[in-house]
Amino acid sequence: MDISSNILLLITSMHEANAELSEKLMETQSALNVAFETIDTVRSHRSVVYKLYTGEEIDNRLYEQTQSQLNVMAAKVIECPVFGSRAERRLLAERLRLLSRHEEKSLATHLVSHGQAIRHLFYACDTAMVTCIGKNQTSLQTYNERWQSVMEAVEALTQYRLSLTTYRAEYKADIQLTLKRGGTLISKIRNFHYREIERPISLDLAIEQLSNSLFKLANKEAIKPAELYLDTTEISQQLISVYHQVITDSLLSLTDQGQFKA
């Protein structure tokens, strides 16, 4: 997921006198691309780990590649100053390296670790964005409100997935917890319009699929945890796309308001 073309439009609109701002934006662009590439790697690794723990067949070559790629991305993250202090970047890099070390943990623990890594990458992007936006209060307020909405949805997705790791169809309490967290996730995503966040059609289709699955569950129809988890894969991808768009819109608004004009 690359945002180079969007930021390039910004840079070409700048006057030569704004060379310092142009350089700042280029640095932000490069770091954000690293972050989103790393998020994709973490998601790929989590997908393989989930299959491994639920008895599905996995591609061992792909598993080894994602293990190795996590270490590569960890090294790249450290070299992005806009993500925070050196200590903060090292901590994030270590989280990524820990994911690549196969340890006998519960599936829930693995999912939590992957979810934490993705959230910290979102925080790293947020640090870069807040620094880039600077003192433009209008853009900063809009960005922060949208950022908060996306993060609430990401957290709701994490909690829903965790409920699936202990879900047992014969236990009413497990069903009720899954229904409750699934409903919260759908609500958080549908609330995007209050922050003027555009929902991709594919995200609407994904939550519609999740709604259908929850309806079946509520009506005691047979449905496996793996099927419920599969519903979240597209939602996860689309939430990342939404945050990607929030970033792009925020950067474009800086040009509209004249922050990057001579």
Helices and strands as residue ranges (DSSP letters): H 4-12, G 16-18, H 19-53, H 60-78, G 81-83, H 86-99, H 107-133, H 137-165, H 172-190, G 191-195, H 201-218, H 225-256
